[in-house]
Amino acid sequence: MVASLSSLSIATSLLASSASQTGFDFTKLYPTNGSGTSSLPPAVALQQAEDNESKQLDQVRKDPQVQKDLARYAKVVAGAKTLDDVLDDPVARQVFLKANGLGDQVDYVGLAKKALASDPSDTTSLANKLSSTNGNWLSTINRYNLNLLGVTSLRLPDSLQQVSDDYVSEKRLDNLDNQLPGLGSAILFKALAPTLTSPLQILGSALGREVVTTALGLPKEIAIQSLEAQEKAISQRLDVTKLQNPAFVDNLIQRYLIENNSSSSSSTGLYA
């Protein structure tokens, strides 16, 4: 039924019907199934994910495959002479890149080697050039001081613990995405949102770009347009200052989850 509604009628039908409610009534997108139980609305899934974070992390940490991956990473790092040695190992590369928000780049070995070898102070370096669309390359270099210490920094106990914790966190988010596509990204965006103070910062964050453009119904093809055009498309639909408002961010996230799980999404300008 949802697929047959226009964007405007969807937005209207989601408005809370009670004066005591605010925002959208997401349950209208999730009719009961044959057993009489309701599908999980985004707002409920999001709340459950936040409430059960510690338990979920503990479950992931005890997963035999996760433990095997981390053990392999530690072994490779211990014997590596250069960062390239770590990136040449498929498992170690997956662990390190995923732990640093670069899991979708795991197949681009050459790019990873060049980007992580960048000098962060050189504005023409690859990591700096990539920062307009993915700032995680630059933040990874700075986090582990790779430019000065190289692989040595990864052998430090604090670094090993950091990678381990972050990898477990990322695997938890994968599990959440399996429960409801985009749920893991929604969790991360809640923490990121207040730091995004301009359309340019949104576009410079892979996560910010994904959540905001999807929530606003902007097509993926917007990425081929000029940076100025992309900034304008966002600023026309979104008052970025509202990302400082937790209630607004919650509504934006829930809209993202709906758009991400609906084939009928289109730009509505609801967040201008």
N, C-alpha and C positions, 0 to 999 in steps of 0.2 A: 504494500500500500504506500509506503514511504517513497518508493521510486517514482510514483505517479504524481506526487505533489510538487508544486513549484517551490523554489527556494523561499519565497515569501511566505507561502502557506505553511511550510515546515517551521520557519521561525515563529510564526504566529501561534501554531499549535503547541509549541514548546513553552510558551509563556506560562508562568505559574498561574493557576486558576484561583488560588486562595490568596487573600490579602496578607496572610502570614508568611507566604512563600516568596522567595526572590529568585531571579534568574530563570532557568529553563526547567521544565518537567521532562527529564530524559526517559522516564519510564514509558512515555508514549511511543518511543522508538523501539521498544522491546516488548512485544506482545507475549502472552503466555504461550507455552508450547503444549504439545499434546498431553503431557503429564499433568498440566495445570500449574506448573511452576514457572516463574518469570525468568527471562534471561537477565543477565547481570547488567544493569545500567552503568555507563561510564563513571558517574559520580560515586556509585557504591563500590565499583572495582577500584577506583582511585583511593577511596577511604580505607578499604580493606588492605590494600598494598602498603599504605602508610602505617596503619595500625600494627601490621604483622612484619614489619621490616626486620627486626632482630631475629625472629624465628626463621624467616625466609633466608637470611644471610647464613644462619647456622646450618640450615639444611644444605645450602649450596657448598659451604665449606667442607661438609662431610661427604660430599659426592665423590665417589672413587675416581671418576674421570677428571674432576677438577684437581684432586690431590695429585694425580698422576701428571697432569699438565704442569702444575707448579713445581713438582719435583724435577721434571725434565728441564724446566726453565732455570732453576737454581743450578743444576748440574752444568748446563751449557754456559751460563754466565761465569761460573767458577773457572771453567777451562778456556774461556774466550780470550783472545789476544786483542781483538778489536770489536767494535760494535757491529761491524759487518758479519763477524762470526756468529753473533747472536741472531742477526736477521737472516742468515743463511739457513738456520735450523727452522723448519716449518712450525714446530710446536712452540719453540721459544719465541719466534717472531709473532705467532698468534697471541701468545700470552702478553707479551710486552705491548704490542700495538693495541690490542683490545683493552688492556688495563688503562691505556691512555686515550681512550675514546677514538681510536683509529682502526677498529676492528674491520671496517669496511674497506680498508686499504691493504689488507694482509696479502693479497695476490700481487701487489705492485712492489716487488722487492727492490727493483732499481730506484724507483721513486722514493721509497722509504730510506734507502741508504743515502741518497743525495740530500733529501730534505733534512734528515736528522744530523747530517754532517755540516749543516749550514751554520754560519756565524750569525747569531741573533742580532748583533750590532750592525750588520751589513744590510741596509734596506733593499739591496738588489739580490740578496740570497734567496734560494728557492723557498725556504720556509717562510720568509717574509712575503714573497710573492703569493704563496698559497694562502696566507693568512686572511685574505679578503673573502675566501670561501670556506676555509677550514683552519681556524686558529689553533687546533690541537697539535699541529706539528711544532709550532713555535713554543707553545706552553710546555710540551714534553722536553724540548731541548733545555729550556730554562729550569724546569722542575728538577732535572737530574744533572744540570750543569754539564751537559754532554760536550759542549764546545771546548771546555777546558779539561775535563777529566775523562771523557770518553767512557769506555766500558768499565773503567775502574770505579766510577760512581755507582754502577749497577750492582757491584759486589758489596757495597756497604750494607750493614744489617738494616738500617732504616729504609734504604732503597728496596731491598728485597721484600721487606714487610709491606712497603707502600704498593709495590706491584701486586703482591699477593692479595692485599685487601681490595685494591681497585679491580683486580680480575674477578674476584668473588662478587663484588658489587655489580660488575657488568654482566656476569652470568645470571645473577638474580634478575636483572632487567630483561635479559633474554627470556627468562621464564615468564615474566609478566607479559611480555609481548606475545608469547604463545597463548596466554590466557585471554588477552584482548589486544589485538594489533595496535601498537603505539602507546601502550600503557607505560612501558619502561621509559620511553622518551618523555611522556607527560610528567613522570616523577622527577626526572632530571631537570626539566624545564621550570618546575616550580622554584627550584633553588637558583636557577640561572636568571630568570626573568627580571628581578630587581637590578641586575647589573647591566641590562641592555637599555641604554638611554638614547639611542638613535637608530634610525633604519639601517645605517651603515654597520653598526655593531650587530644588529640582528642578522644581516647578510653575511657578516664575517664569522658568525658562529654556525657550524653545520647544524647543530641542534636547534638554535634559534630560528634559522632559515626554514627548517623542516616544519616545526610546530606552527610558526606564525603564518607562513605562506599557505599551509594546508588549512589552518583554521579560517583564514580569510578567503579560501576558495581560489587562490591564485594558481594557475597551471604550472606544472613543472617546467614547461618551456620558457618560463620567464627568465630562467637562468642564462639563456642565450642572448638576452637583451643587454643593453649597456647598463653599467652599474647605476648610473643616474636614473635610468628608466625604472630599474628595480626599486630603488629608494622611493621614487615618486609613487609607484604602485602601492607600496606599504604605507607611506605617510598619508595617502588619500583615504585609506581604509582603517588606519589604526592611530590612535593618540598614544604615542609611545610612553608618555608620562604616566599613563594608567597602569603600566607594568609594575609600578611601585605599590599598587593596591592589590593585596592578596585575594580579595573577593573577585576582582576583575580577572586576575590571572587564573583563578579556579574556573571561571566561566569560559575564558579563552581556551583553557586546556580541555575542558569538556566538549567545547565546539570542535577542537582539533580531533578528539577521539571519534566524534560523530562523523565528521567529514572524512576521516581516515578509514572509517568502516562503512561508508555509504557511497554508492555509485551515482547518487543524485546531487552531489555537492556542487556548489557554484558560489561565486563571490556575491555576498549580500551587503557588505558595508556595515554590518551590525556593530563593528567595533570601532567605528570612526569616532 
